[in-house]
Amino acid sequence: MNSKSLILIAVSATLCGCSTLQDDLKNKPERMMASCVRQVEAANAKFKEHAMTYMGVRREGLAKVFCERLAAGVADGRITQYDVNELIRTGQLTSKFAFLKG
């Protein structure tokens, strides 16, 4: 499994738990965001470079911005658990994830 998949699995696990994505964000936002940030910070350089380029952010702010935007997309209903699962499966930031660009 490549490192992009590993980080996305970690983010997904952080954002989903046993309840819905939206419920977890509503009930445990600080814990979820902190875990997401740690996972992104632990990602390899290739994933970070891809995400920085896609999102148009600097390395220093990548983890925080990535997690904030991903959480906002979940909270706003722009993405679902299915979308996150597809992102994990393919590792591709498709047009569905354009909101990550800010």
N, C-alpha and C positions, 0 to 999 in steps of 0.2 A: 504494500500500500504506500503510495507516495505521501510526502509530507503535507501537500496541499489537502489531501483527503483527511489526514490526521487532524490538522487544525480545524477543518470544517466539521469534523465529527465532534471535536471538543467543543466548538462553539455551539453546535446543535444541541449537544448534551447539556451544555450550560443553559441554553435558552429554552429547552423543552422539559427536561425532567419527566415526571409521570403525568403531569397535567398538560393543558394546552399551552402553546407558546405565549399567547396573550395573557393567560392567567398567571403564569410564572413571572412575566414582566411586571404585572400589576402588583403581585404579592411579595416578590423578592427582588426588586430592581437593583439594589446596591450589591447584593451577593452575586447576582447573575452578571452584572457588568464587571465587577472585580475579577470574576473567574474568566470571563471572556477576554478581558485585557491581558491577563496572565497567559492565556493560551496563545493569543496572537503574538505577544512578545516572545514566546518560546518557539514560534514558527521559524523555519529555516529562511535563509536569505532569499532564495528563489521565490518563495511565496510572498515574502514581504515586498520584494521588488515588483512583482506582478500586481499586487494590491495597491502599492503606491502609485504605479503608473495608471492603473485603471481608475483610481479614485482621485488622482491629482493631489496627493498629500505628501508631506515630508515624513521621513522615517521616524522622527521624534514623536509625531502625533498620530502615527498610523494606528496603533492598537486602540487608543481611545476613540478616534474618529470612526474606525471600522465598526467597533462594537456599538457606538451610539447610533450610527446610521442603520446598522442591521436591526438593532432593537426598535428603532423608529419605524422601520419597514414592517416589522412584525406587528407592532402596536397599531399601526395605521391600516393593517390588513392588506398591504401591498404584496406581502409574501405569506405563504402558508407553510405548514410542516412539510407538505409535499415538495414545495419549491426548495426548501432547505435540504431535503433528502436528495433531490435531483442535483443540487449544487455539490453535495458531498459525493454523489455517485460519479458525476462527470468532471468536477473541478473547474467547470466553466462558468464564468460570470456572464451570463446571457443578458439580453435586453430586459428581462424580468428584474434584474438587479441593477438597472441603470440608476436607481435612487442612491446607490452607494457612491456615485460620482458627486453627489452633493447638490 
